[in-house]
Amino acid sequence: MSTTEIKDLQAELIHLKEKNKQLYENNVLTGMKIKVDEFLASFEDYFRERGFVVRTSHHSVTAAYDSLEFKAFTNDGNDIFIMKDREQIASISVKYNTPNQSASYTFDHMIDQLKWEIKKEQTLSSYLETPEYFYTGSEFGRRYEHPLAVLDSIFHV
């Protein structure tokens, strides 16, 4: 085991982790906000097309028809909540594809462990560079690519 090789691998690992942190902040967080906004806009269109009176405000859309009222809002994060009057009927999360969690391994040599960790970070980088988003929730448990599919599943159209 060369001390120089270990230091080089440690430096590469640190660099990859910093790169992944930046990719997460720049690509994933920004993209998730866009997907939340896309969902709220689809919610607005969905109910407006069905004759509801729709009001929007910061991170919130309310749709009313006679005494029936639905509201979609976000907690300024990746979660969207849908209420019917005062009852929550759905909780939707925006998520992105991540690599499968691999098992932990025990390595005999530090170099092998560092190489394994570098490979893991490189794989994560590819997911963070071009993240693929989807909607899911505890009420329906499936992955949906588009907001309209989520709304149709909730309102059974």
C-alpha positions as CSV (number, residue, x, y, z in Angstrom):
1,M,0.0,0.0,0.0
2,S,1.5,3.2,-1.1
3,T,0.8,6.3,1.1
4,T,0.8,8.4,-2.0
5,E,-1.8,6.3,-3.7
6,I,-4.0,6.4,-0.6
7,K,-3.7,10.2,-0.4
8,D,-4.5,10.5,-4.2
9,L,-7.6,8.3,-3.8
10,Q,-8.7,10.2,-0.7
11,A,-8.4,13.5,-2.6
12,E,-10.4,12.1,-5.5
13,L,-13.1,10.9,-3.2
14,I,-13.3,14.3,-1.5
15,H,-13.5,16.0,-4.9
16,L,-16.3,13.7,-6.0
17,K,-18.3,14.2,-2.8
18,E,-18.0,18.0,-3.2
19,K,-19.0,17.7,-6.9
20,N,-22.1,15.6,-5.9
21,K,-23.1,18.1,-3.3
22,Q,-23.0,20.9,-5.9
23,L,-24.9,18.8,-8.4
24,Y,-27.6,18.0,-5.8
25,E,-28.0,21.7,-5.0
26,N,-27.9,23.0,-8.6
27,N,-29.8,20.2,-10.4
28,V,-31.9,18.2,-8.0
29,L,-33.2,20.9,-5.7
30,T,-34.0,23.3,-8.5
31,G,-35.6,20.5,-10.5
32,M,-37.8,19.4,-7.6
33,K,-39.0,23.0,-7.1
34,I,-40.0,23.1,-10.8
35,K,-41.8,19.8,-10.5
36,V,-43.8,21.1,-7.5
37,D,-44.7,24.2,-9.4
38,E,-45.7,22.1,-12.4
39,F,-48.0,20.0,-10.2
40,L,-49.7,23.1,-8.7
41,A,-50.2,24.6,-12.2
42,S,-51.7,21.2,-13.4
43,F,-54.0,21.2,-10.4
44,E,-55.2,24.7,-11.3
45,D,-55.8,23.7,-14.9
46,Y,-57.5,20.5,-13.9
47,F,-60.1,22.1,-11.8
48,R,-60.5,25.2,-14.0
49,E,-61.4,23.0,-17.0
50,R,-64.1,21.3,-14.8
51,G,-65.8,24.6,-14.0
52,F,-64.4,25.2,-10.6
53,V,-63.5,28.8,-9.5
54,V,-59.8,28.7,-8.9
55,R,-57.7,31.0,-6.7
56,T,-54.0,30.9,-6.5
57,S,-51.5,32.3,-4.0
58,H,-47.9,31.7,-3.0
59,H,-47.5,27.8,-3.2
60,S,-51.3,27.3,-2.9
61,V,-54.2,26.6,-5.3
62,T,-57.8,26.5,-4.1
63,A,-60.6,25.2,-6.4
64,A,-64.3,25.7,-5.3
65,Y,-67.6,24.6,-6.8
66,D,-70.7,25.5,-4.8
67,S,-69.9,24.2,-1.3
68,L,-67.2,21.8,-2.5
69,E,-63.6,23.0,-2.1
70,F,-60.2,21.4,-2.9
71,K,-56.9,22.9,-2.0
72,A,-53.4,22.0,-3.1
73,F,-50.4,23.5,-1.3
74,T,-46.8,22.9,-0.6
75,N,-44.7,23.1,2.6
76,D,-42.0,24.9,0.6
77,G,-40.3,21.6,0.2
78,N,-40.9,18.5,-2.0
79,D,-44.3,17.6,-0.6
80,I,-47.7,18.7,-1.9
81,F,-50.8,18.2,0.1
82,I,-54.4,18.1,-1.2
83,M,-57.3,18.9,1.1
84,K,-61.0,18.4,0.5
85,D,-62.6,21.1,2.7
86,R,-60.6,20.5,6.0
87,E,-59.7,16.9,5.4
88,Q,-56.4,15.9,3.9
89,I,-57.0,13.5,1.0
90,A,-53.5,13.1,-0.5
91,S,-49.9,13.8,0.3
92,I,-47.7,13.8,-2.8
93,S,-43.9,13.8,-2.8
94,V,-41.6,14.8,-5.7
95,K,-38.6,12.4,-5.8
96,Y,-35.8,11.6,-8.1
97,N,-34.1,8.4,-9.2
98,T,-31.2,7.4,-7.1
99,P,-28.8,4.4,-7.5
100,N,-29.9,1.2,-5.6
101,Q,-28.5,1.1,-2.2
102,S,-25.7,-1.4,-2.2
103,A,-24.7,-3.5,0.7
104,S,-21.8,-2.5,3.0
105,Y,-18.6,-4.3,2.4
106,T,-15.6,-4.9,4.6
107,F,-12.3,-4.5,2.8
108,D,-8.9,-5.9,3.8
109,H,-7.1,-2.9,2.3
110,M,-7.9,0.8,2.5
111,I,-7.1,1.2,-1.2
112,D,-9.9,-1.2,-2.1
113,Q,-12.4,0.6,0.1
114,L,-11.4,4.0,-1.3
115,K,-11.8,2.6,-4.9
116,W,-15.2,1.2,-4.0
117,E,-16.3,4.5,-2.5
118,I,-15.1,6.4,-5.5
119,K,-17.0,4.1,-7.8
120,K,-20.2,4.6,-5.7
121,E,-19.8,8.4,-5.9
122,Q,-19.2,8.3,-9.7
123,T,-22.4,6.3,-10.0
124,L,-24.3,8.9,-7.9
125,S,-22.8,11.7,-10.1
126,S,-24.5,10.2,-13.2
127,Y,-27.9,10.3,-11.4
128,L,-27.3,13.8,-10.2
129,E,-26.2,15.2,-13.5
130,T,-29.5,14.4,-15.3
131,P,-32.0,13.6,-12.5
132,E,-35.3,11.9,-13.4
133,Y,-38.2,13.0,-11.3
134,F,-41.4,11.4,-10.4
135,Y,-44.4,11.9,-8.1
136,T,-45.4,9.4,-5.5
137,G,-47.4,9.3,-2.3
138,S,-48.5,7.1,0.6
139,E,-52.2,7.0,-0.7
140,F,-51.3,5.5,-4.0
141,G,-47.8,4.2,-3.6
142,R,-47.0,4.2,-7.3
143,R,-44.6,6.3,-9.4
144,Y,-46.2,8.8,-11.7
145,E,-44.3,10.8,-14.3
146,H,-46.9,13.5,-14.9
147,P,-49.1,15.5,-12.5
148,L,-52.3,14.8,-14.5
149,A,-51.8,11.1,-13.9
150,V,-51.6,11.7,-10.2
151,L,-54.7,13.9,-10.2
152,D,-56.6,11.3,-12.2
153,S,-55.6,8.6,-9.7
154,I,-56.8,10.7,-6.8
155,F,-60.0,11.9,-8.3
156,H,-60.7,8.6,-10.2
157,V,-61.5,10.2,-13.6
